[in-house]
Amino acid sequence: MTRILTAAGAEARIALRNRWVAIAVAMMAVFSMVLSATGSAPTGALGADRLSVTVASLTSLAVYLVPLVALLMAFDAIAGEVERGTLPLVLTYPVSRAELILGKFLAHLGVLALAVAAGYGIAAAAAIWTDPRAQAGLPALVRLGWTSVLLGATFLGIGYALSALARRPGAAAGLAIGLWLVLIVLYDLGLLAAVVADGGGRFTTQVFPWLLLANPADAFRLYNLAASEATAAAAGIGGAAGTISTSLALASVALWPLLALALAILAFRRVTP
Amino acid sequence: MTTLTISHLTKRFDGVTALQDVSFDVAPGERVALLGHNGAGKSTLMKIVLGLIPATSGTVSLMGAVPGSRAARSLAAYLPENVAFHPALTGLEQVRFYLRMQGEPPREALPLLEKVGLGHAAQRRIGTYSKGMRQRVGLAQALIGRPRLMVLDEPTSGLDPVSRRDFYAILDELAGKGAAILLSSHALTEVEARTDRIVILSQGRLRADDTLANLRRKAALPIRLQVTARPDTADSVAGRLSGARRNGVTVDLICPQEEKLARLGQIAGLEGMIEDVEVLPPSLEDLYSHYSRRDGQ
């Protein structure tokens, strides 16, 4: 445990000095402010409180932004150490590779949680300040907060695995961006195309829900939209979310971080310093 | 009881044999120099001893522990060639990090940095350090927690002569406390004065493993006599001694050890024609070339 915390402490200092903390917090804060400012129009028409509307917008934002920030922090974690030549020395100390990865993970997750808290906090403050009814949306916002952290954890783990497989920071960055594009953007487009082509057949009813659950980003979106009716209404896709059980979506959101970390540790074990 | 025992160690990478049946050991308090050309297998040997890469066959034992096991890693310290650290951390933070990883109290970081002459720069980021300063951070971390085996890969590269002297003084102190030291170096003159035994690797094979005095005796390399003639007599001196004239006044003679006295007698007979004579025993460079070429290229 001491060794994990030691690795985490060093990594947190590095994140602070490399401006990663500032960049992550600023990114989340700026996008949340933009959403709060632009998300005010549809409130009255849907009858939802202002914060619930904001949470719906934030959910869509988080699906793109949280994995991106996590991958950007993670891609250098192992490949960077290999490139700098710092890995062989630390591996001659009585510390396991799992401990090293978990230390980095704790530090990066802390940075991510800070960024999420800052961004969502700003959004909540803005909503409650302009609409007293908005407090009704707080549980949804809290749910969005911790699931965002879990989503970030998943992509941190995947980022470490890619970093270990690539062994060079440049290649790792390329893989990370490619993976983000596939899982976050192309995956949904592909599913959409398949559903349209299928025209409500077996694929749409039997396979499609499981494919949504298999993707951590889709599971995150489903859980947040399904768990809050007001949010789902505001997002206008309650119907799609309703076909899949909320608990299954939650299970996917909660299990992915563990799976990703296991992948990261396995990939790191294969790296010869 | 030896600290490090290497027996019949072989390492192959994709068909290339990096080490072939290498065996030697290092006793407590013994300073052993590992010499060899670039690519002779020195760094590979060190990485296997530290458990960073597995051996293809053969065994390595560190006081009974298997390399790479937690016990072995607690016993051994390592200073890699061109040691690197994260540039964003300060020297103090970096050494504290390694102290905690070794399970030692972090308050020892500053004394360790002072010991290697970095007390004044402890609070500065390593990114601002010179190569020599980074090397000293490397030495500081290698001193953590009374290591029983120090593995040092080209430890004095990038150090100025004064720092080198300080570095060897610290090594002597550690060896005095019973640490076994295995170091590789290209600076042969340093190794000559500062180590107890020399192991020569060439093309992955062990070519020599003995004290310097024994290596000299076994190699029986010829001695060089350098005769300085008086002006204008160099040619006739060279003629009479049947040696080769090197420049205006110097004549070089090469002779086996047992003919040394006879040759010196001849030179003394030419008293009027010569200024001076110097006897040059085979240098460590000569010995090194002798052993690393033998049954090699």
Interface residues (C-beta under 8 A of the other chain):
Chain A: T2 R3 T6 G9 A10 R13 I14 R17 N18 R84 G85 T86 P88 L89 V90 L91 T92 Y93 P94 V95 T272 P273
Chain B: K47 L50 G51 L52 I53 R70 R73 S74 A76 A77 Y78 P80 N82 V83 A84 F85 H86 A88 L89 E93 F97 Y98 R100 M101 Q102 G103 R125 G138 Q141
